C-alpha cells in the first residue's frame, strides 16, 4: 500500500547522497579535463562542488523517483588535449570513478557505524550514499551517448566505427528517456535488471550487506 509519509522520508534522507553524487561526478569530469589541459569547465564556473552549478532539473527528479538520473554535463573541449581521444576517455572515466570511490568511503563509514552500534538516521544516510553512488557509477558507464560509457567505447573503436557511433549521440537522450519510461510503465526495467546485481555486489563489498 502506498505510503506518502514513507516516500517523503525516503526523498528527504536520500537528498544529500543524490546531490553529492551528481556534484562529485561532474566536478571530477571537469577537474581531470583541467589537469589534462582543458580550462573550459573552470572558465565557465563548473569546476566547483556547488551542486547548484551542476544539477539538471529533469535528471535530478528522475534520480529521486526512478533511481536513474544525470546532471548537466560539464563542458569539455578536446581541442585543448594533447591526446584528444585518450584524454576524453580519461575525463569521462573520472565521473564514475569518483562515484565508486565515494560509495567505497560510505561503505567504510557504515562498517564503522555498525562496529560502534550506531544505527537510525546516520546509518540510513550512509546507506543512501552507497546506493546512489553505485547507481550513478554504473548507469553512466552504459555505452549509450551521451553517457560516459559511450566516450570510453569510442576510445576503443576503430576510427570508421567510432565516427558512425558518434552520430548516435543526437538520439541517445531520447533512447534513455524511452527505456526509463517503458520500465516504469511496464514494471519491467531493463536498466534495473542490469543495475540491481551491481548494486548488490558492490554494496556487499563496501558495506558488508545489500543496501537495496
Secondary structure, DSSP 4 states (H G I P E B T S, - for coil): ---HHHHHHHHHHHHHHHHHHHHHHHHHHHHHHHHTT--HHHHTT-SS--GGGTB-HHHHHHHHHHS---BPPPP--GGG-SSHHHHHHHHHHHHHHHHHHHHHHHHHHHHHHHHHT--THHHHHHHHHHHHHHHHHHHHTSSSTTSHHHHHHHHHS-HHHHHHHHTTHHHHHHHHHHHHHHHHHHS--HHHHHHHHHHHHHHHHHHSS---
